[in-house]
Amino acid sequence: MTALDQVTDINRRHYTASVQAGRSAVADLLPGALGALVSAAAFTALGLRPRLAEFR
């Protein structure tokens, strides 16, 4: 049982470290991804505006 507890502790530490690394990687990319999303929405709206004006 002691050996199983040791393996479980090793796996738990590795999992915790991996989750923290993943969250920090996502947090670093989030502002850029948000900016790209807003830019794409703005360019889409600007591109559709002349097409929609034809139906007025």
MODELLER restraints for C-alpha pairs under 7 A, 6 or more apart:
rsr = mdl.restraints
at = mdl.atoms
